Every structure is written in C-alpha cells, then in structure tokens.
Amino acid sequence: MGLPTLEFSDSLLDSPEFRERLQCHEIELERTNRFIKDLIKDGNMLISALRSLSLAVQRFSQSLQEFQFECIGDAETDDEINIAQSLKEFSQLLSTMEEERKRLIQNADDVLISPLERFRKEQIGAVKEGKKQFDKETERYYSVLEKYLSVSSRKKESQLLEADSQMDKDRQIFYDASLQYVFKIQEVQERKKFEFVEPLLAFLQGLFTFYHEGYELANEFEPYKQQLQFNLQN
C-alpha cells in the first residue's frame, strides 16, 4: 500500500486526518534514513572486502611472476618452455583483471557511498529540520490561539482589533511553516525515486564492467589455454 497523499490545502486545515497522513510520511522517511545508514555501512564493508581481495590477488600474481620454473637438463623442449612461461601468463592475466577491479574500488566512494550519504544528510536532514520548525510553530500557534480565544469581549474595540491583527500574523507564520514542511516532504519523496536509486545503478554498472572485462579476457585467453593443455598432455 502506498503512502497517503499530502495536499497543501490540507495543511491549512490542520485536521487530525492530515496529522495522521503526515505521520505516515515521517515514519517512512525515518525508515528510509535507517535503511540508507545500513546500506552505507554494508557498502563500506563490501568495498573493504573487495580491497582486501584485490591485494591478495595482486600478491598471488606477484608470486607467480617471480617464481623461476626450472626443468631437468640443459635443453628444454618446447612443451617445457611453454609450461614454464605459463606462470607469468597467469600472473599477467590476474594483473589485468585487478586493474579493472581497482578502478571499481577507487570509484565506489564517489559513485555509491558519497551520493547516498549526501541524500541522507541534505535531503532527509532538511525534512528533520523542517519538522523541528513545524513542531515549534505548532506549539507556539496553539498557545497563542488559546490565549486569543480567552480574550474577553468586554475589552475595548481597539484592543480586540489589535488581538485580531496579531492572531492573523501568527496564523500566517504557522501556515508558512506548515506549507514549507509539506513541500519538503513531497520534494524528498520525489527525489528518492532517482537520487537514491541512481548511485546503486552506477555502482552495479561498474561491477558489470568488471565482470565483462573478465569475460573478454577469458575469451582472449582461450587459445593459450588450449595450447597449454596440449603441452601438458604431451
């Protein structure tokens, strides 16, 4: 079930139904805020794990590169030469893959973490500040309204007109705060549709690019792999 609509006209009436709908939006935004926090935490853990994996693969690749493959005898056969060279080929293949993974890791913060954190702090944070102002003006307005309703009709006409004028000003301040708060909630709900989803899409695109690079390298490696299997069989 979707969120109830928030109309600007309803905010001026300030009915109990309006307050209930407003609360639904506040609860949903708080849930979104918690979810983004968890997503950022898990995203940082994922990036850290990718970084650790990349370092491990690079060390493994370096070990393959440095190992000297020695065969018995002074003269090596073509098969032995190819087999000895294979470790350096494996190393080169892994190094090429890690270059793409390093780009994925380096871009992850700018592409994923920072935009999510910015949306959470700037957009949802603005709604929280709007709620503080709205609650403050609500409390003040109802306090002023209570005093206004208790003004005696026996007072001088000039005093009553002054009370009416002040009440109009206080009511307008409350309306402005209410309208601004509703507008900010609507704005965040709209922005959430793309500012929240676009970073995830961009990160996945980087991940797919990495996988595609692996697929391309596997195709390029296939002829060498077949030749090496032939050398090993010999």
KOLTI-689936 format. One record per residue (C-alpha): residue in three letters; y, z, x; chain; residue number from 1. Coordinates in nm, 3 decimals. Layout:
% KOLTI-689936
{node 'ala'; {Y; Z; X}; 'A'; NUM} ...
//
This chain:
% KOLTI-689936
{node 'met'; {0.000; 0.000; 0.000}; 'A'; 1} {node 'gly'; {0.340; -0.098; 0.137}; 'A'; 2} {node 'leu'; {0.648; 0.116; 0.176}; 'A'; 3} {node 'pro'; {0.874; 0.159; -0.129}; 'A'; 4} {node 'thr'; {1.197; -0.038; -0.129}; 'A'; 5} {node 'leu'; {1.525; 0.127; -0.036}; 'A'; 6} {node 'glu'; {1.824; -0.009; -0.226}; 'A'; 7} {node 'phe'; {2.181; 0.063; -0.121}; 'A'; 8} {node 'ser'; {2.272; 0.132; -0.485}; 'A'; 9} {node 'asp'; {2.001; 0.400; -0.500}; 'A'; 10} {node 'ser'; {2.155; 0.579; -0.204}; 'A'; 11} {node 'leu'; {2.479; 0.617; -0.400}; 'A'; 12} {node 'leu'; {2.295; 0.773; -0.694}; 'A'; 13} {node 'asp'; {2.106; 1.007; -0.456}; 'A'; 14} {node 'ser'; {1.833; 1.069; -0.713}; 'A'; 15} {node 'pro'; {1.513; 1.268; -0.646}; 'A'; 16} {node 'glu'; {1.323; 0.937; -0.657}; 'A'; 17} {node 'phe'; {1.549; 0.798; -0.386}; 'A'; 18} {node 'arg'; {1.487; 1.104; -0.169}; 'A'; 19} {node 'glu'; {1.110; 1.061; -0.211}; 'A'; 20} {node 'arg'; {1.127; 0.696; -0.106}; 'A'; 21} {node 'leu'; {1.348; 0.790; 0.185}; 'A'; 22} {node 'gln'; {1.094; 1.047; 0.298}; 'A'; 23} {node 'cys'; {0.816; 0.785; 0.289}; 'A'; 24} {node 'his'; {1.014; 0.573; 0.535}; 'A'; 25} {node 'glu'; {1.087; 0.872; 0.757}; 'A'; 26} {node 'ile'; {0.719; 0.969; 0.772}; 'A'; 27} {node 'glu'; {0.617; 0.611; 0.855}; 'A'; 28} {node 'leu'; {0.875; 0.581; 1.134}; 'A'; 29} {node 'glu'; {0.762; 0.911; 1.283}; 'A'; 30} {node 'arg'; {0.403; 0.783; 1.273}; 'A'; 31} {node 'thr'; {0.516; 0.463; 1.447}; 'A'; 32} {node 'asn'; {0.702; 0.668; 1.705}; 'A'; 33} {node 'arg'; {0.390; 0.872; 1.787}; 'A'; 34} {node 'phe'; {0.178; 0.557; 1.800}; 'A'; 35} {node 'ile'; {0.416; 0.388; 2.047}; 'A'; 36} {node 'lys'; {0.413; 0.701; 2.264}; 'A'; 37} {node 'asp'; {0.033; 0.693; 2.273}; 'A'; 38} {node 'leu'; {0.035; 0.318; 2.334}; 'A'; 39} {node 'ile'; {0.271; 0.357; 2.630}; 'A'; 40} {node 'lys'; {0.053; 0.636; 2.770}; 'A'; 41} {node 'asp'; {-0.264; 0.429; 2.732}; 'A'; 42} {node 'gly'; {-0.086; 0.121; 2.865}; 'A'; 43} {node 'asn'; {0.017; 0.307; 3.179}; 'A'; 44} {node 'met'; {-0.341; 0.427; 3.222}; 'A'; 45} {node 'leu'; {-0.464; 0.067; 3.185}; 'A'; 46} {node 'ile'; {-0.212; -0.062; 3.440}; 'A'; 47} {node 'ser'; {-0.306; 0.217; 3.681}; 'A'; 48} {node 'ala'; {-0.676; 0.131; 3.639}; 'A'; 49} {node 'leu'; {-0.602; -0.240; 3.698}; 'A'; 50} {node 'arg'; {-0.406; -0.149; 4.010}; 'A'; 51} {node 'ser'; {-0.694; 0.065; 4.143}; 'A'; 52} {node 'leu'; {-0.943; -0.211; 4.064}; 'A'; 53} {node 'ser'; {-0.725; -0.468; 4.239}; 'A'; 54} {node 'leu'; {-0.700; -0.254; 4.554}; 'A'; 55} {node 'ala'; {-1.079; -0.203; 4.553}; 'A'; 56} {node 'val'; {-1.142; -0.578; 4.518}; 'A'; 57} {node 'gln'; {-0.893; -0.651; 4.797}; 'A'; 58} {node 'arg'; {-1.069; -0.405; 5.029}; 'A'; 59} {node 'phe'; {-1.403; -0.559; 4.937}; 'A'; 60} {node 'ser'; {-1.264; -0.907; 5.005}; 'A'; 61} {node 'gln'; {-1.123; -0.795; 5.340}; 'A'; 62} {node 'ser'; {-1.463; -0.654; 5.441}; 'A'; 63} {node 'leu'; {-1.628; -0.987; 5.362}; 'A'; 64} {node 'gln'; {-1.362; -1.168; 5.563}; 'A'; 65} {node 'glu'; {-1.403; -0.951; 5.871}; 'A'; 66} {node 'phe'; {-1.784; -0.944; 5.886}; 'A'; 67} {node 'gln'; {-1.938; -1.169; 6.154}; 'A'; 68} {node 'phe'; {-2.262; -1.324; 6.032}; 'A'; 69} {node 'glu'; {-2.495; -1.371; 6.330}; 'A'; 70} {node 'cys'; {-2.823; -1.570; 6.327}; 'A'; 71} {node 'ile'; {-3.114; -1.571; 6.574}; 'A'; 72} {node 'gly'; {-3.094; -1.826; 6.853}; 'A'; 73} {node 'asp'; {-2.815; -2.020; 7.020}; 'A'; 74} {node 'ala'; {-2.826; -2.323; 6.793}; 'A'; 75} {node 'glu'; {-2.760; -2.267; 6.423}; 'A'; 76} {node 'thr'; {-2.885; -2.503; 6.157}; 'A'; 77} {node 'asp'; {-2.650; -2.650; 5.901}; 'A'; 78} {node 'asp'; {-2.801; -2.418; 5.642}; 'A'; 79} {node 'glu'; {-2.734; -2.113; 5.861}; 'A'; 80} {node 'ile'; {-2.376; -2.224; 5.928}; 'A'; 81} {node 'asn'; {-2.310; -2.265; 5.557}; 'A'; 82} {node 'ile'; {-2.472; -1.930; 5.477}; 'A'; 83} {node 'ala'; {-2.268; -1.753; 5.746}; 'A'; 84} {node 'gln'; {-1.949; -1.917; 5.619}; 'A'; 85} {node 'ser'; {-2.023; -1.813; 5.261}; 'A'; 86} {node 'leu'; {-1.887; -1.460; 5.306}; 'A'; 87} {node 'lys'; {-1.545; -1.599; 5.398}; 'A'; 88} {node 'glu'; {-1.562; -1.833; 5.098}; 'A'; 89} {node 'phe'; {-1.641; -1.537; 4.872}; 'A'; 90} {node 'ser'; {-1.351; -1.348; 5.027}; 'A'; 91} {node 'gln'; {-1.111; -1.635; 4.966}; 'A'; 92} {node 'leu'; {-1.225; -1.668; 4.606}; 'A'; 93} {node 'leu'; {-1.168; -1.298; 4.538}; 'A'; 94} {node 'ser'; {-0.829; -1.303; 4.712}; 'A'; 95} {node 'thr'; {-0.712; -1.592; 4.496}; 'A'; 96} {node 'met'; {-0.817; -1.407; 4.182}; 'A'; 97} {node 'glu'; {-0.638; -1.092; 4.293}; 'A'; 98} {node 'glu'; {-0.312; -1.280; 4.342}; 'A'; 99} {node 'glu'; {-0.314; -1.360; 3.971}; 'A'; 100} {node 'arg'; {-0.410; -1.003; 3.880}; 'A'; 101} {node 'lys'; {-0.128; -0.868; 4.098}; 'A'; 102} {node 'arg'; {0.120; -1.083; 3.904}; 'A'; 103} {node 'leu'; {-0.020; -0.942; 3.580}; 'A'; 104} {node 'ile'; {0.022; -0.585; 3.709}; 'A'; 105} {node 'gln'; {0.370; -0.646; 3.851}; 'A'; 106} {node 'asn'; {0.494; -0.791; 3.521}; 'A'; 107} {node 'ala'; {0.323; -0.534; 3.298}; 'A'; 108} {node 'asp'; {0.605; -0.280; 3.307}; 'A'; 109} {node 'asp'; {0.879; -0.533; 3.227}; 'A'; 110} {node 'val'; {0.667; -0.718; 2.972}; 'A'; 111} {node 'leu'; {0.495; -0.428; 2.792}; 'A'; 112} {node 'ile'; {0.600; -0.074; 2.879}; 'A'; 113} {node 'ser'; {0.980; -0.106; 2.904}; 'A'; 114} {node 'pro'; {1.028; -0.304; 2.578}; 'A'; 115} {node 'leu'; {0.812; -0.058; 2.383}; 'A'; 116} {node 'glu'; {0.995; 0.240; 2.529}; 'A'; 117} {node 'arg'; {1.331; 0.074; 2.464}; 'A'; 118} {node 'phe'; {1.240; 0.008; 2.100}; 'A'; 119} {node 'arg'; {1.122; 0.366; 2.055}; 'A'; 120} {node 'lys'; {1.428; 0.525; 2.214}; 'A'; 121} {node 'glu'; {1.702; 0.291; 2.096}; 'A'; 122} {node 'gln'; {1.587; 0.185; 1.751}; 'A'; 123} {node 'ile'; {1.378; 0.476; 1.622}; 'A'; 124} {node 'gly'; {1.606; 0.712; 1.814}; 'A'; 125} {node 'ala'; {1.907; 0.570; 1.627}; 'A'; 126} {node 'val'; {1.734; 0.643; 1.296}; 'A'; 127} {node 'lys'; {1.675; 1.003; 1.404}; 'A'; 128} {node 'glu'; {2.043; 1.039; 1.491}; 'A'; 129} {node 'gly'; {2.131; 0.881; 1.156}; 'A'; 130} {node 'lys'; {1.911; 1.134; 0.978}; 'A'; 131} {node 'lys'; {2.089; 1.423; 1.154}; 'A'; 132} {node 'gln'; {2.424; 1.288; 1.041}; 'A'; 133} {node 'phe'; {2.295; 1.220; 0.690}; 'A'; 134} {node 'asp'; {2.148; 1.569; 0.657}; 'A'; 135} {node 'lys'; {2.469; 1.721; 0.789}; 'A'; 136} {node 'glu'; {2.686; 1.527; 0.542}; 'A'; 137} {node 'thr'; {2.444; 1.602; 0.258}; 'A'; 138} {node 'glu'; {2.469; 1.976; 0.320}; 'A'; 139} {node 'arg'; {2.846; 1.960; 0.350}; 'A'; 140} {node 'tyr'; {2.889; 1.738; 0.044}; 'A'; 141} {node 'tyr'; {2.680; 1.956; -0.186}; 'A'; 142} {node 'ser'; {2.859; 2.265; -0.062}; 'A'; 143} {node 'val'; {3.195; 2.103; -0.138}; 'A'; 144} {node 'leu'; {3.066; 1.977; -0.474}; 'A'; 145} {node 'glu'; {2.954; 2.327; -0.572}; 'A'; 146} {node 'lys'; {3.300; 2.464; -0.492}; 'A'; 147} {node 'tyr'; {3.464; 2.178; -0.679}; 'A'; 148} {node 'leu'; {3.262; 2.242; -0.995}; 'A'; 149} {node 'ser'; {3.357; 2.606; -0.984}; 'A'; 150} {node 'val'; {3.733; 2.531; -0.981}; 'A'; 151} {node 'ser'; {3.894; 2.687; -1.286}; 'A'; 152} {node 'ser'; {4.054; 2.452; -1.535}; 'A'; 153} {node 'arg'; {4.336; 2.706; -1.569}; 'A'; 154} {node 'lys'; {4.475; 2.609; -1.232}; 'A'; 155} {node 'lys'; {4.794; 2.407; -1.212}; 'A'; 156} {node 'glu'; {4.763; 2.036; -1.267}; 'A'; 157} {node 'ser'; {4.882; 1.961; -0.914}; 'A'; 158} {node 'gln'; {4.607; 2.182; -0.774}; 'A'; 159} {node 'leu'; {4.346; 2.010; -0.991}; 'A'; 160} {node 'leu'; {4.466; 1.667; -0.882}; 'A'; 161} {node 'glu'; {4.451; 1.775; -0.520}; 'A'; 162} {node 'ala'; {4.095; 1.901; -0.571}; 'A'; 163} {node 'asp'; {4.000; 1.569; -0.734}; 'A'; 164} {node 'ser'; {4.151; 1.374; -0.446}; 'A'; 165} {node 'gln'; {3.972; 1.582; -0.184}; 'A'; 166} {node 'met'; {3.645; 1.551; -0.374}; 'A'; 167} {node 'asp'; {3.679; 1.173; -0.376}; 'A'; 168} {node 'lys'; {3.730; 1.172; 0.000}; 'A'; 169} {node 'asp'; {3.430; 1.398; 0.061}; 'A'; 170} {node 'arg'; {3.216; 1.188; -0.172}; 'A'; 171} {node 'gln'; {3.313; 0.872; 0.017}; 'A'; 172} {node 'ile'; {3.221; 1.030; 0.351}; 'A'; 173} {node 'phe'; {2.881; 1.122; 0.208}; 'A'; 174} {node 'tyr'; {2.833; 0.772; 0.067}; 'A'; 175} {node 'asp'; {2.918; 0.615; 0.404}; 'A'; 176} {node 'ala'; {2.665; 0.835; 0.584}; 'A'; 177} {node 'ser'; {2.400; 0.758; 0.321}; 'A'; 178} {node 'leu'; {2.459; 0.382; 0.331}; 'A'; 179} {node 'gln'; {2.457; 0.378; 0.711}; 'A'; 180} {node 'tyr'; {2.131; 0.573; 0.721}; 'A'; 181} {node 'val'; {1.959; 0.342; 0.472}; 'A'; 182} {node 'phe'; {2.086; 0.038; 0.660}; 'A'; 183} {node 'lys'; {1.948; 0.169; 0.990}; 'A'; 184} {node 'ile'; {1.607; 0.238; 0.835}; 'A'; 185} {node 'gln'; {1.593; -0.113; 0.689}; 'A'; 186} {node 'glu'; {1.702; -0.261; 1.022}; 'A'; 187} {node 'val'; {1.431; -0.080; 1.218}; 'A'; 188} {node 'gln'; {1.162; -0.180; 0.969}; 'A'; 189} {node 'glu'; {1.266; -0.544; 1.018}; 'A'; 190} {node 'arg'; {1.294; -0.519; 1.397}; 'A'; 191} {node 'lys'; {0.950; -0.356; 1.412}; 'A'; 192} {node 'lys'; {0.796; -0.683; 1.297}; 'A'; 193} {node 'phe'; {0.886; -0.859; 1.621}; 'A'; 194} {node 'glu'; {1.026; -0.615; 1.881}; 'A'; 195} {node 'phe'; {0.709; -0.405; 1.854}; 'A'; 196} {node 'val'; {0.463; -0.696; 1.846}; 'A'; 197} {node 'glu'; {0.623; -0.939; 2.097}; 'A'; 198} {node 'pro'; {0.561; -0.715; 2.406}; 'A'; 199} {node 'leu'; {0.193; -0.685; 2.314}; 'A'; 200} {node 'leu'; {0.166; -1.060; 2.270}; 'A'; 201} {node 'ala'; {0.337; -1.122; 2.605}; 'A'; 202} {node 'phe'; {0.103; -0.879; 2.783}; 'A'; 203} {node 'leu'; {-0.205; -1.038; 2.628}; 'A'; 204} {node 'gln'; {-0.074; -1.380; 2.730}; 'A'; 205} {node 'gly'; {-0.059; -1.258; 3.090}; 'A'; 206} {node 'leu'; {-0.412; -1.125; 3.056}; 'A'; 207} {node 'phe'; {-0.532; -1.458; 2.916}; 'A'; 208} {node 'thr'; {-0.362; -1.640; 3.204}; 'A'; 209} {node 'phe'; {-0.559; -1.421; 3.446}; 'A'; 210} {node 'tyr'; {-0.885; -1.496; 3.266}; 'A'; 211} {node 'his'; {-0.803; -1.867; 3.254}; 'A'; 212} {node 'glu'; {-0.739; -1.864; 3.629}; 'A'; 213} {node 'gly'; {-1.084; -1.712; 3.674}; 'A'; 214} {node 'tyr'; {-1.235; -1.984; 3.457}; 'A'; 215} {node 'glu'; {-1.062; -2.258; 3.658}; 'A'; 216} {node 'leu'; {-1.173; -2.105; 3.988}; 'A'; 217} {node 'ala'; {-1.530; -2.076; 3.860}; 'A'; 218} {node 'asn'; {-1.531; -2.449; 3.781}; 'A'; 219} {node 'glu'; {-1.394; -2.533; 4.126}; 'A'; 220} {node 'phe'; {-1.647; -2.301; 4.287}; 'A'; 221} {node 'glu'; {-1.947; -2.452; 4.105}; 'A'; 222} {node 'pro'; {-2.020; -2.740; 4.355}; 'A'; 223} {node 'tyr'; {-2.001; -2.499; 4.650}; 'A'; 224} {node 'lys'; {-2.228; -2.251; 4.468}; 'A'; 225} {node 'gln'; {-2.489; -2.519; 4.406}; 'A'; 226} {node 'gln'; {-2.478; -2.630; 4.771}; 'A'; 227} {node 'leu'; {-2.511; -2.270; 4.887}; 'A'; 228} {node 'gln'; {-2.812; -2.212; 4.659}; 'A'; 229} {node 'phe'; {-2.969; -2.523; 4.812}; 'A'; 230} {node 'asn'; {-2.903; -2.386; 5.163}; 'A'; 231} {node 'leu'; {-3.058; -2.052; 5.066}; 'A'; 232} {node 'gln'; {-3.367; -2.221; 4.923}; 'A'; 233} {node 'asn'; {-3.412; -2.411; 5.246}; 'A'; 234} 
//
